[in-house]
């Protein structure tokens, strides 16, 4: 993990065309951006494609980055906007919806895996705005304020999306604590 000072130095070098600095930034954030997409779409190959597209946008737009916001927040704003565009395209062109990549289906014999699958499926049924907000908060450790900026919404909206999303999950998974 790189420090804030190192990151600022890398950003300045990348803005001046230093390929090694750009590679270091991409390497540092690749896993978290991929995980963000995978948790939202649950499709491995689609998440890989979306991640690559975000980093292409990052590379082409890094000269416009101003350090008034954290670089991670700036990058995840690009990712959030790209995810919205992905969902918009999917809703307009359903023929582009890929096959589900449910890897756990073949292992559904044990109750532990069935419970994990049920949790995953309950999470997938959340509206994508609630799912995205929960992922940014609990998987990527963004603050409410940062999430509001990333998603272009108000802080109260972010709080409501988290609350309603968690309530839906609790209702759907009610009774699982006895099985776990």
ABEGO torsion letter per residue (X at the ends): XBBAAAAAAAAAAAAAGBAAAAAAAAAAAAAAAAAAAAAAAGBAAAAAAAAAAAAAAAAAAAAABBAABBAAAAAAAAAAAAAAAAAAAAAABAAABBBBBBAAAAAAABAAAAAAAAAAAAAAABBAAAAAAAAAAAAAGBBAAAAAAAAGBBAAAAAAAAAAAAAAAAAAABGAAAAX
